[in-house]
Amino acid sequence: ELLLTASTYLLVTRVLLWYAQAPHNGGLPTIARTAMLRQGLVAVALLGLAPLICAVAMSMPVLLPLFAVPLIALDSTLWIARARAEEQLRDPLTGLPNRQWLLERTWSALEDAESIGTRSALVLIDLDRFRAVNDTLGHLAGDRLLLQIAERLRLALPRGAEAARLGGDEFAVLLPHTDSTTSAQQVARHLVAELSSPLDLDGLTLVLEASAGVAVYPDHALDAEGLLRRADVAMYQAKRDRTGVEVYESKRDSNTPDRLGLLGDLRRALDASEVELHYQPKVRFDGQVAGLEALVRWVHPERGRVPPDEFIAIAESSGLMPHLTEYVLETALAQVARWRAQGLFVPVAVNVSPRDVHTPGFAGGVAARLARHGVPAGALQLEIT
């Protein structure tokens, strides 16, 4: 009877503690799974020691305090492990949930939506030209802007909606229950308008426009990953067409599931600086090196080396090309600056697309990068391909 009472007490107190400390925004299932696995071990250990503790309590109660230290240490260790597991679901900069959390929570929301016969939606939001601002003002200033954006996004969320940061300047909002595609689109327009309001950074007023893509369950996808990919496609359509918000349309999507996966991987690779530049010499007829050409290369962690024609075509068709061009220019000019500091003065050619050249602010962005790296204009050649 004593053992049964102790077991019941232990179970009830653990469940209440898990519930009290879990965020009530859908995070309980994830926390409960990790906590139950670890703290179940504590429960087993405590129950296993119960007969011994009872025997000591009856025969030599003075020794009971000796059990406290190892039990408290074990319990504290597992609570720390639980906290660390929870941290893995949070973005360290903004405190928002991260991609892993978003996918788990979306799966849960889709299951609920299916059971009650309603819709769920994902809104993917990307800041326009944030990389240029980040490069101009520096990464610390960029991080401070992202903190403001994250807080503004939190305050703008409708009731029941949940926000996450996917990485870089990309955010997502989950609408667990939405009446229709039109309702989700209206929420997206409201969020984009809020994020596009002027920001203040030490007296400097900045306006960062945003683009958003909307994908709705079950209209556009039946799983969390598919919903995120289609919201990604819609977001790039909004960015490319400068419409602010777009809802996913299958007739406008030429991407296969494989291309959709590669598109998301390419964006994450750019944000993580995993795309490389190889420099190929340009040799004159007399054998002298006239310059170097920067060639973009990408080694996918699972697929291996991806042919440039393949991922560049995906970037061009999706609206990711300006991001890729900015990345290549920034990486190449940083390398040229290092070479010049070592006494190697050689021009580097970078390929750009006609669409890049006609993008507003492209020339000014190139000039700003040259000035920031201390590289003269003659050291950079732009080849339109």
N, C-alpha and C positions, 0 to 999 in steps of 0.2 A: 504493500500500500504506500509506504514511504517512497519507494522507487517510482511508482506510478505518479504520485503527486509531484515529485521533483521533475520528472520528465515533462509533465503537462505544463508546469511553471516555466521550465526552460523554453519550451516550444512557443508558448504564448508571448513571453517577454521578447524573444528574438523576432517574432513576426511583427510585434508592435514597434520595436526599434527600427526594423527595416522600413516599415511604412512611414514612420515619423520622419526619418532622415532622407527618404527618397523624394525627389522633386515630383510634384503632382501634375506633371505635364506629359505623362506617357513614359517617364523614365523608370518606373517601378519594375516592369518586367525584366529589363536588363540588369538592374541592380539586384533584384531578388535572385536571379539565376546565379550571378557570381557570388553573392553573399551566402546563399544556401549551400553552395558547394563547399565553400571554405569553412563557414561557421558550423556546418553539419559535422565537420571533423572535430570541432570543439565540443559539440554536444555529445558525440560518441566518446570522446576522451573523458568528459565529465561523468557521463553515465557509467563508464567502465571503472572509474575511480570511486563511484558512490559507495559500493560495499566496503571498500577499504576505509573511506572517510568515516562511515558509520561505525565501523569497528573501532577505529582510533578514538572517535568521539565518546564511545561508551567505556573504553578501557583507559586511555591516556589522553584526555581532552587537551592537556597542555601542549600536545604536539600538533594540534589542528592548524595553528598559524603557519606551520612549515608548508602546508599545501597551498597557501594563498599565493606565494611568490611565483611558482611555476605556472599556476593556473591563470593568474593575472597577466603574466608575460605572454602566454600562449594566446589568450583572448585579445590582448593589445596588438600582437603581431598580425593576427588575422584581420582585425579592424583596419590596420594600416594597409594591408594588402587590398582590402576592399576599397579604401579611399584611392589607392593608386589605380585600381581597375576603373574606378569612376573617372579619374583624371584622363584616362586614355580616350574617353568619349567626349572630351572638351577641347576646344581650341585654346591654346595657352595664351594667345594675345587678347582676344575679345571675351573669353569666357563662354562664348556660345557653344552649343553642341557641334560636333564635327561630322564629317561625312559618314563614318561608321555608325554613329548614333542615328543620323538621319535615315539611313537605309533600314536599320532595325525598327525605328519608329514608324517609318512608312509602311513596312510590311505589316505591322500591327494595325495601323490605320486601315489598310486595304482589307484585312480580315474583318474588321468591324464593319466597314462599309458594305462588304459582301453580305454579311449576316443580316443587316438591317435594310439592304437594298437602296443605299444612297451612293453619292459620288465623293471621291477624294481628289485633291489636286496638288500638284507641285508647281511652285513658281521659282524659276531659276533667275537670279539677278546678277548682272555683271556691270561693273563701273566702266564707263567709256573713257579711254585714254588715261587711265590711272597710272599706267606704267610710265608715261611721259612725265606726269606730275611727280611720281616717285623718283625718277631719275634726276629731275631738276632740283627738287627740294631735299632729296636724301631719304634713306630708308627709315630713319627715326621719325621724320616728319610724316612719311607715308603711314607708319604704324599709328601715329596719333590721329591721323585722318580716319583710318580704319576703325579705331575705337569710337570716334564720333559717329561714323556710319552705322556701326553695330548698335550703339545706343539709340540712335534715331530709328533704326529698324525695329528694335524691341518696342519702342513707344508707339510705333505706327501699326503694329500687328492687330488685326481684329480678334475678337474673343475666340479662343480655341485654337488659333493658329500658332505655329511653332517655327522658330527661325534657327538656322545653322549656318556656320561658315565652312565652305568646302575647301578653301585655300585661296591664297592670293587675294584678289578683289572680287571673288565670287561667293555669293550667298544663296541660300535656298530657304523657301518658306513652305511649310507643309500645311495644307488646309484639310484636316481630317474629314470634315463634312462640309460639302458645298452643294448648293441647290442646283447649279447648272454651270456650264462652261462660261456663260456670260457673267455669272457672279464671280467666278475665279478670275476672269479677265479684269473685272472692275477692281477687285482687290489688288491685282498686279499693277494697274494704272495708278491706284492710290499710293502704293509703296514706291513706285518709280518717281512720282511727283514729290513725295516726301524726301527721298534720297537726293533729288536734284536741286533741292533748296540750297542757298549759299551756306558755306561752312566757314568758320573763322579759325584761323591758325596764327596765333600771335599777332593779331591785327590785320593779317592778310586774308582777304575774302576770296574764297575759291568756290567755283561751281563745278561739281562733278556730275555729269549726266549719267543715267543708268539705262540699261536695256534689260528687258525681262522676257522670258519664254514660259508659256503655260502648257502643261500637259495634264489631262484629266483621266482618272480611272472611272469606269472601265472603257471609256471611249477610245483612248489612245494607247493604253498598255494595261496589262493585267498583273504586272509585278513591279516591285520597287525600282529595280535597276532599269527596266524598260521605260518606266515613267520618267526617271531622271534623264535618261539619254534623249528622250523625245522633247523634254523641256529644254535640254541643251541645244537641240537642233532649232527649236522655235526661238530661243534667245539669240542665236547667231543670225537668224533671219531678221529679227528686229534690229540687231546691230548693223547688219549689212544694208538693210533698207531704210534705216534711221527712222523707224516708226515707234520706237519706245517699247511697245509690247506686242507680242505676236502669240497666237495660239497655234499649237502644233496642227499641221495639215499633212496628211499622208501623201496627197497629190503633189505637194511641193517638196517632198522629201525623197531624194534620189539615193539616200544612203541605205545600204544593207545593214543588218544587225552588226556585222563584222566591222563595217566602216564607222558605224556609230560608236562602237567600243573603242576603235582606234582614235577617233576624234577626241573623246574624253581623255584618253591616255596621253595624247599629244599635248593637250592643254596643260595637264598636270606636269608633263615633262618640261614644258617651257617655264612653268612657275617654279619648278625645282632645279632649273638650270641643268637639266640632264641631256639637252640637245647640244651637240658638239659642232665646232667649226674645224674643218681641215683646210689647210692653205696649200693650194697648188701653184707652183711657179709658172709664170708667163715668160717664155724665153724668146728673145729676138733671133733673127737669122744669124747674127754673129755669135750666138751662144751666150750672150749676156742676159741676166735676169732683168726683165723690164718691170716686174711687179708680181704680186700674188693675187690669186682669186680665192675668195672665201667660199667654201662649199659646205653646205649644211648636212650633217649626218645625225642619224638617230638610231640608237641601239635600244630596242624595246626589252624590258626585263624578262618577258616571257616569249615573245616572238623572235627575238634576236634583231639583227640589222634589218630595218625597214627601208626599202628603196626610196630615194628622195622623190622620184616621180609620183609615188603612191601617196606619201603623206603631204607633199606640197599640193597635190590635186585636192586632197581632202580639205586642206587649209583654205584653198582658193574657193571651193564650192560652199564652204560653211561660214565664211566670214571671219575665220581665224587668221587669215593672211596678214592683216596689219599687225597683229600681235607677233607673229613669226618674224616679220620684217623688222620690227622694233628690236626684237631679241637679237637678231643677227647683227644689226647695226651697232647695238650697244656692245655686244661681245667682241666684234671685230675692232671697233675703235679702242676698246680697253686693251686689246692685244697690241694694236699699233702703238699706243702710248707706251706700253712696256718695252717694246722693241726700240723705240726712239730713245728712251731713257738709257738703253744699253748701247746706243750708238749705231743701231741698224735702221737706216732710213730707206724704206721701201714702200711704195704705194700698194694699197689693197683694194681690190674690186669686189663689190657686193651686188648681187643680183636683186633687182626690185621689179615688181609687176607694174604695168601701166595704171592699174587701179590705185596702187600705192602712191604713185606720183601725183595723181589727181585728188588724193585725199586732202581735205583742208588741213592746213598746219603741217603738212609733211616737210616742206622745205625749212620751215622754222624749227621743227624738231631736229632735223639733221644738223642745222647750224648750232643749235643749243648743245647737242652732243659733242660736236667738234670742239666747241669752246670749253665745255666741262672737262674733256680729256686733254685739252691743250694740244690738239692735233690740227695742223693746217689743212685747209680745204683741198690742197693739191695732193695730200696723202690718201684721199679717199676717192674712189671711182665708183659711180653708180651705173650698172649695166641693166638696161630695161629689157626684160625677157618675156 
